[in-house]
Amino acid sequence: MPSSILIWVMVVSLLFEFINGFHDTANAIATSVYTRALSAKEAILLAAVMNFCGALVSEKVALTISKGLVNIELEQYVILSALIGAIIWNLITWWKGIPSSSSHALIGGLLGATIVYTASLDHIVWSGVLEKVIIPLFTSPVVGFIFGFFFMKLIFIAFASWSQRKVNKLFLKLQILSAALIAYSHGNNDAQKTMGIMTLALMTGGVLDSNSGIPLWVKIACATTMAAGTSIGGWKIMKTMGGGVTKLQPASGFAAQTGAALVIEGMSFFGAPVSTTHVITTAIMGAGSVKRLSAVKWAIAESIVTAWVITLPITMCLGGMAAFIIEKLMAL
């Protein structure tokens, strides 16, 4: 029989996945809604379905989370603390309408809780953190910008002789495909982080062998919960993503979504838990800057980048604080 705290970890993990769904919904659908390629309800339904499909495809990212970041068997309350830290930050940034990274919130919470639990830095797999977290944290947004710029540049060249009206009509339809692709890639990468945390908890709880893969029921539970969260929507963040960074047209929305989806899929292939938020935002900036750099609202972009940079250290503190408090409460 699983312990009561393991059950709590499972429940809070799914709560995090639900919040991840509505927190990051805007990443997949904001451009489609803003350009009116889809209504909000249509976009949310599409995102929910494709998030679900993407979440069932691979487990490389999940294995990075469950085995590649810490080298010690953790107690259940430590994993619970990591989730609490990530949830607190996700809710704060959602409330403020800041498109932050749920991925790095979860990883930061795990690292912080582990450091407090062990009172040491020695049990963090720093090579894994560097290769799978820090490097992708900085490289994936840059590549997202380049891909968004590249696809938009190609569209300008290929459709230079078309009227604006004809271009808009074509890309309003194509944006449905790009929205489906970015939602699929979001599920394929983001849903796996919670799968990894749940698998880590099951291993430390003695329910799974350390050589086990991700159980099918964990995949289905995470996929379903993320899809449910997605169906709620993230309207505050959607406003920032859809029109706050730059003025979007159907063509630039398509370029941003397609470029971002390819980057995320590439990172998922290598098992790197990247941020959908980071990649789609910089892809939007890249697509918007093709005409002129002044088309991007760099002040808003700066505030978003600031949120990216501080997410990891803040959630390390939140996860560490949660571990400290829970440990003291358990000692009473």
N, C-alpha and C positions, 0 to 999 in steps of 0.2 A: 504493500500500500504506500502510495506517495505521501510524504509528510504534508502537513497543513501549509507550511511556508512555501513548499514547492508548488502547491495548488495556487497560492497567492501570486507567486512569480508568473505562473501561466496566465492567470487572469489579468495581471497588470501588464504583461507582455502584449496581450491582445488589446488592452486598452490603449497602449502606446501605438499599436498598429492602426487602430481605429483613428486616433488623433493624427497619426502620420498620413492617413488617407485624406482627411479633410484639410489638413495643414498644407499638403503638397498637391492637392487637386488643381490648384491654379497653375502649377507648372505645366500640366498637360493640356489644359483647356483655355487658359486666359486669352491666348492669341486668337483662337478660333471664335471665341465669344466676342472679343473686342472688334474683330473684322467682320462679324456677323456671318461667318461661314456656317455657324451652328448657333441655335438658341442655347441658353444656359442649361436647360433641362436635357436637351439632346446631347450636349457636350459632356455633361456629368454622367449620363447613362453610358455613353461611349467610353469615357475614361474608366468607369467602374468595371465594365466588361473586359476591357483590354488590360487593366491593372490585374484583374483576376487571372487572365490567361498568362500574362508575363510572369506572374509570381510562381507558376507551376513548372516553368521551363528548366531552370538551372539551379544549382546549389553551390557554385563556386564562391560567391560572395558570402553566403551563409557559413561556409566552412572557414573562411577568413576570420569571421567574427567569433566563431565557436572555438577555434583552435590556434589562430594566428596572432593573437594580441597579448595574451597572458599565459604564463607557463606554470601556473600553480592551480591546484584544485580549490575553487572558491566555495565558501559557504553560501547558502541560498539568499541570505539577507544582503550579501554584497551585490548579487545580481539584481535583487529587488531595488537596492539603493541606486544602481546605475539607471534603471528604468525610471525611477522617481525623479532623478535629476534631469533626465532627458524630457520627461513629460512636462515638468515645470517650465523649462526653457521653451519648449514648443508652444505651450499655452501663452506665455508672455509674448513671444514674437507673433503668434497668430493674432492676439488681441491688439497688438500695435500695428498689424498689417505689414510686418517685416518678413520678406521671404528668406528665412534662414534654413539651415540644413538639419533635417531630422537625423540624417545619417551621422553627422559629426556630433550631434547632441548625444546620441546613444553611445557612440565610441568614447566621447569625452567622459560621460557618466561612468562607463565601465572602467576606464583608466583611473579616474579619480577615486572611485570606490575601492578598487584594488590596492591603490597606493595607501589609502587610510587603513584598510584591513591588514595589510602586511607591514605597515610602518616602514616601507622600503620602496625603492625604485627598481630593485633587482628582479622583480617578478613580472615586469612589463617586457614583452618581446619588442625591444626598440627597433630592431631591424624590420620587423613586420609593420610596426607603426609608421616607420619612415617610408617603406616601399609601398605599402597598401593604403596608407592614410595621408601622410603629409605631402608626399610627392604628387599623388593625384589631386589633393586639395588645391594645389597651385597650378598644376599643368592642365587639368580638365577644363577649368574656365577659360584658359588661354586658347586651348584647342577649340572649345565651343565658339569663342569669338571668331577665330579664323574660319571655321566651317560655316558659320552664319554669314560672314562676309563673302566667302567663296561662292556659296550657293546663290546669294543675292546678286553677286557680280555676274555669274553665269546667266541668271534670269534676265538681267539688263541687256546683256549681249544678245541672247537668243531671241528676245521678244522686243528688240529695239524698234522694229517696224510696225508693231501692233499698237492699236489705240489703247489708252488707259482703261477704257470701259471693257474692251475685249479681254485684256489681261486680267482685270479684276474678276470677270465672269469665270474664266478658266481656273484661277487659283482659289476662288471660293469653293470650287468642287475638290480641287487637289488638297486643300487644307483639311478636309475630312480625313483623307488618308494619312496626312502628316500628324494630325491630332491622334489618330489611332496608334500610329507608330511610336510617338513620344509617350503615350499612356502605357503602351506595352513595355517599352524600355524602362519606364518608371517602376512598374510592377516587377520586372525582371531583376532590377538592382535593389530598389528600396525595400520591397517586402522581405527580401532575404536577410536583412539585418536582424529583424525580429525572429526569423526562423533560426538564425545562428544563436541568438540569446537564449531562446527556448531550448535548443539542443544542448547548449552549454549547461543550462540548469538541469536538464534531464540527466546529463552525464555526471555532474557533481552530486546529483541526488541518488545516483546508483541505479537509475531506471534504464539508462542506455550504456552500452560499452563505449569506451573512448574511441574505438575505431569505427563506430557506427556512422552512417550517413544521416541525412535529415529525414526523419520519419514522414511518411506520406500524410498522416493526419495533421502534422505540424504545418506542412505546406498548404494543405487545404484550409486549415483554420486561419492562417495568416492571409492567404489570398482572399478568403471570404470576408474577413474583418477589414482588410484594406479597401476592398470594393465597397463595403458598407459605409466606411468613413468617407470614401470618395463621393458617394451619393449625397452626402450632406453638403459638400461644397465648402470652399474657402473664399468667401466673397471679399473679405478685407484684403487678403493677399492678391486676389485676382485683379483688383483695381490697380495695385502697384505694378504687377506683372504685365497686364494688358495694355495700359496706356501711360503708366507713370514714367517708364524709362525712355520711350521714344514713341512717336506716332506710327502705328502699324497699318500697313495695307495688306490685302490678301497675299500678295506675292512675298512680301517680307515676312509675314507670319509663317508661310510655308517654308521659306528658306531657314528661318530660325528653328522651327520644330524639326525639320528633316536633319539639319546639321547637328542639333543637340541629340536627337535620337541615335544617330550613328556613333557619336562620341560615347554616349552612355552604354550602348551595346558593346562597343569595343572594350570599355573598361570592365563590363560585366564578364566578358570572355576571359579576362585575365584575373578575375576574382577581386577586383578593386572596388571597395564600397564608396563610390563617389556620390556627390550631391546632385540630384536632378535640378534642384533650385539653382545652384551655381552655374551649371552648364546651359540651361535654357535661358537664364538671364543674360549671360555673356553672348550667347548666340543671337538674342534679340538685339543687343548692342551692336554686334558685328553686322547684322543685316541692316540695322538702322543707320549705320555710319557710312554705307556705300555711297549714298548721294553726297553727304557732307558730315563731317564729325560733329558739327553743331546740332545735328538732328537728334543726337543723344543727350538726354538731360543728365549731365555728368554729376551734378550735385546729388541727385537721387541715387545714381549709380554708386557714388562714393559712400553714401549711408548704407547701401546694401552690402558693399564690399566690407565695410567696417563690421557689420553683423557676422559676415562669414569668418573674419579673422578672430573675433572674440568668442564665437560659439564654442570652440574646443576648450579653451581655458576656463570659461565660465561654467560649462557643464562638468568639467573635471572637479571644480570647486563644489558644485551642487551635488554631484554624485558622492564626493568625499564627505560633505556635510551630512548627507542622508545616511551614509554608512556609520558615521560617528554617532549620530543621534540614535539610530536603531540599535547599535551595539550597546549604548548606555541604557536604553530602555529594556533590552533583553537581560541586562545584568541586574536589574532591580528585583 
